[in-house]
Structures are given as structure tokens and as C-alpha cells.
Amino acid sequence: MQTDDDVIRHPDSLPPAPSSQRGPAGSLTGDAGRLLFTPAVAAERLTVGESWLRRKAGQRLIPCTFIGKHLRFTEDDLRAIVAAGQRRPRNRDQPGLTGRRRRTRR
């Protein structure tokens, strides 16, 4: 069984958007049948603060959709936000990566 954590960690496994015009609370479907999420619902799905999501969208640092002055997020936007945040573990044995050393006062 898939949990919410699996959905967040593996954005490709998000369930497909329903084709009906009525979506989950706080969301609506556009003419193309794509589900649009309000910032509150998108923040809940990404498990981040709504203020963080709104700030980054306002600075145009994350993908989003503006319908007039209203901010919305598509499934593709949420996947792109997750993908942009993925980081590989650092291997200290790789050339070019030096460890940080603490400077001592003299």
C-alpha cells in the first residue's frame, strides 16, 4: 500500500488526476481536465509551509500557474518542485570535493 510519504519521495508515483470537473477540496480542474491545487493543498501535499510555497512562487523560483491574481499548482508543477529539491549524497572520496575544516583562533 502506498503512503503519503511515498508519494512525496517518488513524484512519478502520484495518482492520476481525476477526469471529473470536481476535484478534492481546494482544487479545481481546468478545461483540459488538469487538476489545479490551491497553495494550501499544494503545501500540504509537499509537506512544506504555505508561506514558503507562496514566497517562492511570488519570486518565480518554483513552477506555478497564475489565473488572474490567483496562484495555483498543477501535478506537473508539484513534480518539478520535488525533482528540483532532490540531492545526491556527497561522497568525500570524489575528487574536487574537499571537506570543511574549522578554523581555530590564534
C-alpha positions in Angstrom: 0.0 0.0 0.0 1.3 3.4 -0.9 1.6 6.1 1.8 1.7 9.9 1.5 5.4 9.8 2.2 5.9 7.5 -0.8 4.1 10.0 -3.0 6.3 12.8 -1.9 9.5 10.9 -2.2 8.6 9.4 -5.6 6.8 12.1 -7.6 6.3 9.8 -10.6 4.0 7.6 -8.4 1.5 10.4 -7.9 -2.0 9.1 -8.6 -3.5 10.3 -11.9 -5.7 13.4 -11.7 -9.5 12.6 -11.8 -11.2 13.4 -15.0 -14.3 14.8 -13.4 -14.9 18.5 -13.0 -15.0 18.3 -9.2 -11.6 17.6 -7.6 -10.6 17.3 -4.0 -11.3 20.2 -1.6 -9.2 23.3 -2.6 -8.7 22.2 -6.2 -10.4 22.5 -9.5 -10.0 21.2 -13.0 -9.3 23.3 -16.0 -10.6 23.0 -19.5 -8.0 20.4 -20.3 -9.0 18.3 -17.3 -5.8 19.0 -15.4 -6.2 19.3 -11.7 -5.2 22.7 -10.2 -4.3 22.9 -6.5 -4.6 25.9 -4.2 -1.4 26.9 -2.3 -2.8 25.4 0.9 -3.5 22.0 -0.7 -0.2 22.1 -2.6 1.7 22.9 0.5 0.0 20.0 2.4 0.9 17.6 -0.4 4.5 18.7 -0.5 4.6 18.9 3.4 6.0 22.4 3.3 4.7 25.6 4.8 2.2 27.5 2.7 4.1 30.8 3.3 7.3 29.2 1.9 5.4 28.0 -1.2 3.7 31.4 -1.8 7.1 33.3 -1.3 8.9 31.0 -3.8 6.1 31.3 -6.3 6.0 35.1 -5.9 9.7 35.3 -6.6 9.2 32.9 -9.6 11.7 30.4 -8.2 9.3 27.4 -8.5 6.9 26.5 -11.3 3.3 27.7 -10.7 0.2 28.9 -12.5 -1.4 32.3 -12.1 -5.1 32.5 -13.1 -5.6 36.2 -12.9 -4.1 37.0 -9.5 -4.9 33.6 -8.1 -2.0 31.2 -7.5 -2.5 27.6 -8.4 -0.3 24.5 -8.9 -0.6 21.6 -11.3 0.6 18.0 -10.8 3.4 18.8 -13.1 4.4 21.8 -11.0 4.5 19.7 -7.8 6.6 17.0 -9.5 9.0 19.7 -10.8 9.3 21.2 -7.3 10.2 17.8 -5.8 12.6 17.0 -8.6 14.4 20.3 -8.2 14.9 19.6 -4.5 16.4 16.2 -4.9 20.1 15.9 -3.9 22.5 13.1 -4.2 24.6 12.2 -1.1 28.1 13.6 -1.2 31.0 11.2 -1.4 34.0 12.6 0.3 36.3 10.4 -1.8 35.3 12.1 -5.0 38.0 14.4 -6.5 37.2 18.1 -6.3 35.1 17.8 -3.1 37.1 18.9 -0.1 35.9 18.6 3.5 35.3 21.7 5.5 37.8 22.4 8.2 37.1 24.6 11.2 39.5 27.4 11.7 40.9 28.0 15.1 41.8 31.4 16.5 45.3 32.1 17.2 
